[in-house]
Amino acid sequence: MTPATASIEDLLTFAIRHVNAGQVERARTLCEQALSAAPPHPAVHQLLAVINLQQGDADAAVKWAMASLALRPGHPPTVRVAADAWFEVSLKRHDTSDLAGEANALREVLRLVPERAEAEVNLGIALQDAGEIDEAIRAYGRAFRLREDTFGRIAHALATPHVGRLWLHLDALRVALRAT
């Protein structure tokens, strides 16, 4: 059987083998061939998301992961890929000082995986940098309630000079975060 006469499942099998062998471009070609089949297959979209994420194109990874989730809502492996891709998008937006884009990407992570504490911390930092300190404190509180080991990052972020809030008693900060 040749890739031209292969089923979508066979093309996916070949593509996965190529990804595992480090032949990503060949895998992409097989996925593109599978895309031409109807109806669209969510696993093809998912594999393209993985490929793009591995190659550092988080925006394309998000596009493919969300297309896969549209066909197969809530699919746990695809949700993980989508959340990882959105998190990478948030980091890229942070690097370009696009605070609104960073916050929106982090909200997408949290929509997909609400218990992702590091996304809450990063959302707090983005909101804090945007001057939305009350919203930032709420994000920090959610992070702290999810995982108390985020406290150090939160306290450090709140101690930055441009925030204007210095917690002299760290126990008081812990109480405030639990209450928000």
C-alpha positions in Angstrom: 0.0 0.0 0.0 1.3 3.5 -0.9 0.4 6.7 0.9 -1.7 7.7 -2.1 -4.0 4.7 -1.6 -3.9 4.6 2.2 -6.8 5.2 4.5 -6.8 8.1 7.0 -5.9 5.7 9.8 -3.0 4.3 7.7 -1.8 7.9 6.9 -1.9 8.7 10.6 0.1 5.6 11.5 2.7 6.5 8.9 2.8 10.1 10.1 3.2 9.1 13.8 6.1 6.9 12.8 7.7 9.7 11.0 7.2 12.1 13.9 8.8 9.5 16.2 11.7 9.1 13.8 12.3 12.8 13.7 11.0 13.2 10.1 8.5 15.9 11.0 8.2 17.4 7.5 7.3 14.0 6.0 4.8 13.6 8.8 3.3 17.0 8.0 3.0 16.0 4.3 1.1 12.8 5.3 -1.2 14.8 7.5 -1.9 17.3 4.7 -2.7 14.4 2.5 -5.1 13.1 5.1 -6.7 16.5 5.4 -7.9 16.3 1.8 -10.1 13.4 2.8 -13.6 13.9 3.9 -14.9 14.1 6.6 -12.1 15.9 8.6 -10.5 13.6 11.1 -9.8 15.1 14.6 -6.6 13.0 15.1 -5.1 14.5 12.0 -5.7 18.0 13.4 -4.3 16.9 16.8 -1.1 15.5 15.2 -0.6 18.7 13.3 -1.0 20.6 16.6 1.7 18.4 18.2 4.0 18.9 15.1 3.6 22.7 15.2 4.1 22.8 18.9 7.3 20.8 18.6 8.5 23.1 15.9 7.8 26.2 18.0 4.8 27.5 16.1 2.4 27.8 19.1 -0.1 29.9 17.1 -0.5 27.2 14.4 -0.6 24.6 17.2 -3.5 26.4 18.8 -5.4 26.5 15.4 -5.0 22.8 14.9 -5.8 21.8 18.4 -8.9 23.9 18.5 -10.0 22.4 15.1 -9.5 19.0 16.6 -11.5 19.9 19.8 -14.3 21.2 17.6 -14.6 17.8 16.1 -14.0 15.9 19.3 -14.9 18.2 22.3 -13.2 17.5 25.6 -10.8 14.8 24.2 -8.2 14.7 27.1 -5.0 14.3 25.0 -6.1 17.1 22.7 -7.1 19.3 25.6 -3.6 18.9 27.0 -2.0 19.8 23.6 -4.3 22.8 23.3 -3.6 24.0 26.8 0.2 23.6 26.2 -0.1 25.5 23.0 -2.1 28.4 24.5 0.5 28.5 27.4 3.3 28.9 24.8 1.2 31.6 23.0 1.0 33.4 26.3 4.8 33.3 26.8 5.3 34.7 23.3 2.8 37.5 24.0 4.6 38.2 27.3 7.9 38.5 25.4 6.5 41.1 23.1 4.8 43.0 25.9 1.3 42.2 24.5 -0.3 42.0 28.0 -3.9 41.7 26.7 -2.9 38.9 24.3 -1.0 37.2 27.1 -3.9 37.4 29.5 -6.3 36.2 26.8 -4.1 33.2 26.0 -3.9 32.4 29.7 -7.6 32.6 30.1 -7.9 30.0 27.3 -5.5 27.7 29.2 -7.7 28.1 32.3 -10.9 27.5 30.3 -9.5 24.2 29.1 -7.7 23.2 32.4 -9.1 25.3 35.3 -6.7 23.7 37.8 -3.5 24.9 36.1 -2.0 27.0 38.9 1.0 28.2 37.0 -1.4 29.7 34.4 -3.2 31.6 37.2 0.1 32.9 38.5 1.1 34.1 35.1 -2.3 35.6 34.5 -1.9 37.5 37.8 1.5 38.8 36.6 0.1 39.9 33.3 -2.9 41.6 34.9 -0.6 43.3 37.5 1.7 44.5 34.7 -1.4 45.9 33.0 -2.3 47.8 36.1 -5.3 45.6 37.0 -4.1 44.8 40.5 -7.4 43.8 41.9 -7.9 41.2 39.1 -4.3 40.2 39.6 -4.9 39.5 43.3 -7.9 37.4 42.4 -5.8 35.3 40.0 -3.1 35.0 42.6 -5.7 33.8 45.1 -7.0 31.2 42.8 -3.4 30.0 42.1 -2.6 29.8 45.8 -5.8 27.9 46.6 -4.9 25.4 43.9 -1.3 25.0 45.0 0.2 26.7 48.0 3.7 26.2 46.6 2.9 29.1 44.2 3.3 31.5 47.2 6.9 32.4 46.6 6.3 33.5 43.0 3.2 35.4 44.0 5.0 37.2 46.9 7.9 38.0 44.6 5.6 39.4 41.9 3.7 41.5 44.4 7.0 42.9 45.8 8.0 44.5 42.5 8.4 48.3 42.8 5.7 49.2 40.2 2.9 47.5 42.1 2.8 49.7 45.1 1.8 46.9 47.5 4.4 45.6 49.9 3.4 42.9 52.3 5.4 43.2 55.5 3.7 40.1 57.0 3.8 37.2 54.7 1.2 35.4 56.8 -1.2 38.2 56.2 -0.6 37.8 52.5 -1.4 34.1 52.8 -4.6 34.9 54.6 -5.5 37.5 51.9 -4.9 35.0 49.1 -7.0 32.3 50.7 -9.8 34.8 51.1 -9.8 36.2 47.5 
